[in-house]
Amino acid sequence: MYTIYVVFECVPGKREEYIKTLKEEGIVDEVRKEDGCIRYDYYFSEKNENEILLIEAWESKKHQEIHIEQPHMAKLRELKPEFVVSTKLGEFELK
């Protein structure tokens, strides 16, 4: 299993709206239907009201690489600047 985490720092006051928009656009559902997707979940920080943590788990790194090229991910990249100030990415492997 290949797992990544993404920490988003949102525009102040836009955190919940970002996730709502991704859901309304169908992006979250489309990702979860992708081949190899095991987990795709967003979490709100209780300490930082502008921070979101995304955990993605895939059957393999290749599945995640294919995921990035999907049309719904292009839509996410188009929407993101309105809501997100910065993004930090990390990866780990669970055994």
N, C-alpha and C positions, 0 to 999 in steps of 0.2 A: 504494500500500500504506500502511495506517495501522498504526503500531506503538506500543505502550505498554509501559512497564516498571513493575513493582510491586515494592517492597522491603517484605518482611514482617519484623518483629522478633517472634520467637516467644517464648512462655513458655520459660524456661530448661529444657532437656532435652526439649522437645516438638517440635522441628523435624522430625525424621524421622517421628515419629508423625503429624504433620499431613499430610504428603504421603501416607503410607501410608493414612490414613483417606480422603483425597480419592480415591485410586485404588480402595480397597475399595468406596466408595459409588458408583463409576462416574462421578463428576463429571468427571474428567480426560478419559475417553473420550468422554463426551457433548459436552464443549466441542470436542474435536478433530473431531467429526462435524458440527458446526454449519456451515451455509452461510456461506461467506466466510472461514472460519478457515484461515489459512495456517500458523500456528505457535502453539503453546501449550506452553511448556517452563519447568520450574522448575530453578533452579541453587542449590546450596549454596555459601555463602561459605566460603573456607578460612581467612579471618582471624577471622570472627565466627561462633562455633558456633550462634548463635541466629538467624542471618539467612538468608533465602531471597530470591532474585531470580526474578521471573516475567517472561518475555518473551512478549508476545502480538502476533502479526501478523495483520492482517485485510485483506481486499480493499478495505474502505472504513471510514470512521468509523461510518457507518450500520450496517454489519454488527456492529461492536463494541457499539454502542448496543442493538441487538436482542439480542445475546448476554447482556447484563446482566439482561435481563428474563426469561430462561429459567428454568423450574422448578428445574433442577439448580443454578442460581446462587443461588436462594433457599435451597436446602439447604446450599450452601457458606456463605452468610451466617449460617445457623443454627449451623453447626459451628465457625465461625471464632473466636468469643470464648474457647473452651476452649484454643485453641492460639496465638493471635496477640495480641500486646500493642499493636502499632502497624503502620500501613500508610502508605507513601508512594508516590505515583503520579506518573509523568511520561509524556510522549509525545514522539515524534519521527517524522519522515517520511524514509524511505530513498529515495534517487533513483538 
